[in-house]
Amino acid sequence: MSRIARCVRGPTRICRELLVRIGELTRAIDELRAEIAVLVRPMAPGLLALSGVGDLIAARLLVEVGAPGAFTPTPRLPAMPAAPRSRSLRAAIDVTASRAWATAS
């Protein structure tokens, strides 16, 4: 076998192995997408009705935010006190900073 034939044969084998692996991964991805669709469709038909929201996006939202109906009506984050409307934001920040400085001194 010539040197050129050996040089071509190695990369060809590697490419074939990679193509086989890509095919296997593609089939696994398709199976997982189908499984996600079966799980998400009954849980979030309202999300899926929105334009641009498919099975994967709806699943991502359900995982990150939670299932519909899992929310409590009370806010989970404490309410921040509102600055008086007569002051600008910068003035409110300055007053708060000066109070904190005076307390720390």
N, C-alpha and C positions, 0 to 999 in steps of 0.2 A: 504494500500500500504506500502510495506516495505521501510525502509530507503535506502537500496541499489537501489531499483527501482526508487526512487525519485532522487537519485544522478545520475543515468544513463539517466533518462528522460530529465533533464535540458540541459546537453551538447548535447544530440541528437537533441533536438529542435533547439538549437543555430546553430548546424552544418547544419541542413536542411535550416534554414533561410539564412545562409551564402551561401550555394550552390545555392539557388534561386537567391540571389543578384548577385552572380558571373555570373550566366547565363544571367541575365538582362544586366549586364555590358558588357559581351562578345558580345551580340547581338548589343548593342549600338556602340561598337568599330567597329564591322564589317560594320555596316551601315555608320559610319563616314569614314572608309577607302574607301568604295565604292564611297562615295561622293567626297572624295579627288581625287581619281583616275579619275573620270569624269571631274573634274576641271583642273587637271594637264596635262593630256594626250594631249589636243590640244595646251596647252601653251608651253610645253617643250619636244617635241619629240626627240630633240637632246640629252637632258639629259638622257631621258629614254633609249636611244640607247646605252649608256655607260654601260659597264659591272659592275654589282653590284649596279647600281642606279635604285631603284624602285620608286613607286609612292610617298611613304612617304619621302624619301630622296630628291627627286626632289621638292616636296612641301616645304620642309624645306629650301632648297637652294633658291627657288623663294621668300619665305617670308623674308629670311635674306639678300639676295643680290638684289633682284628685278627681274622683268620680263625681258626677252631678248628684246633688243631694247630700254630699258629704260636708257641705259648708254649714257652719253655724251662723246664725244671724248676727251674733255679736262680733265686733271687729277684733282681730287678733293682735293688731298693733296698737299701742297706746296712742291716744290722740295728742298731737303736739299743740301746745298753747299758741294761739294766733297772736301775732304782733298787732298792736293798735293800728288802726287804719290811718290815723293822723300822722304817724311817723313813717319815714321811709325805711326800707329794709336796712340800709347802711346805718341809720341812726339807731335802730333797734339793736343791731350787732354791736355798735360802739358802746351803748349803754350796758349791754350784757357783758361785754369784755371788761369794761371798767369796773363793774360790780365784782366779777370774778377776780380781777387783779387786786381790788381792795380787800376782798375776803382772804386771799392768799397771803397778803402782806402782813 
